[in-house]
Amino acid sequence: MSSQAVNHRATDKIWTKDFVLVCLANFFIFLGFQMTLPTLPLFIKELGGSDQMIGIIIGIFTFSALLFRPYAGHALESKGRKFVYMIGLAVFVISVGSYAFIVGIGLLVVMRIVQGAGWGLSTTATSTIATDIIPMKRRGEGLGYFGLSGNLALAFGPALGLTLVGVISFTSLFLICAGLGLVAFLLSMTIHYKKVEESPDKAVTIKFDIFEKSAIQPSILLFFITVTFGGIASFLPLYAAQEHIDGIELYFLVYAAFLMISRTFAGKIYDNKGHLYVFLPGALCIFIAMLLLSWLPNMMVMLVAAAIYGLGFGSVQPALQAWAVDKSPNNRKGMANATFFSFFDLGVGIGAMTFGQLASLSGYGAIYVTAAGSVLIAMLFYVYLILKSGIRNHL
């Protein structure tokens, strides 16, 4: 084997030390976050909050993250990856730790805004850091593996949070979650970060630069998909309890397991064949899962929906992210990730707030019928984009 071939294989290597470290840091911050995801609505109920208030508190977090993502995108290219990532992690740890001492809805709203800021900074940074580390030719596959770190946290986090809240206080739970964020912070100190690139257009001042234009199309598709996530994260535990269906912890375990399964092959399909072979099958799975949840007669249907949703979301999300990043210039990768996750936040936030109102008017089942409609819009918009650009370009 020639030295050129050996060097080519070395540069195409995904599993480097830095990639493992960023995956571990991502796992711990997501574990802390996922443990609060299904338990926070229960905490709000304990504080006397309504379904509408749950929607507002869940939604305001995502809108706060949304507001900070454009700043994160710029800061990643000007101040560097490490600065943005560590600031975001520190803010996350402090805000989640503060939940342990909150006794009123008002202060919880304020700290959710603070947590959203930390989440917006840290997740935009970590995705960009992973993009830097992964070889370009294996970006879809690499982002799929990187996503597994968050998926593993999803496999254990919600179920662990729901289990712990039955045996320990909310105070102890939130301190544990903050501790997991602290582990991520310590791991982040050991990563070797890419140096900031000088932009060739740096002399040109852009007054209104809050998104990367080349990432807009996949980000819009993501928005309509993640609306569904707002309905699941905010209201599925309450919906299952209302229907007297046990096993909500199993839902999150099954969902995460199938999410991980899809990550192992969907990224490779994207790298080899493009998003045409990934998006529509994945979106169809999500659509079917939403219809099953709107029906929800028993635990078995709930778990089947979890499996189908996991396969769908695990296929669609990394493919759309790779699409968004691949089209952007090298000095705009941070902004492309910021744009992508801004639309992610927007979908979850609008979904949570809208579904909070919908639940109070029409019941929890109506949430998932509406969510299925949102997925259908994404599928139709995707078909429009493909036909507009010429389907032969994607075959």
Secondary structure, DSSP 8 states (H G I E B T S, - for coil): --HHHHHHHHHT----HHHHHHHHHHHHHHHHHHHHTTTHHHHHHHTT--HHHHHHHHHHHHHHHHHHHHHHHHHHHHT-HHHHHHHHHHHHHHHHHHGGG--SHHHHHHHHHHHHHHHHHHHHHHHHHHHHHS-GGGHHHHHHHHHHHHHHHHHHHHHHHHHHTTTS-HHHHHHHHHHHHHHHHHHHTT---------TTTTS--SS--S-GGGHHHHHHHHHHHHHHHHHHHHHHHHHHHTT---HHHHHHHHHHHHHHHHHHHHHHHHHH-GGGTHHHHHHHHHHHHHHHHH--SHHHHHHHHHHHHHHHHHHHHHHHHHHHHTS-GGGHHHHHHHHHHHHHHHHHHHHHHHHHHHHHH-THHHHHHHHHHHHHHHHHHHHHHHHH-GGGG-
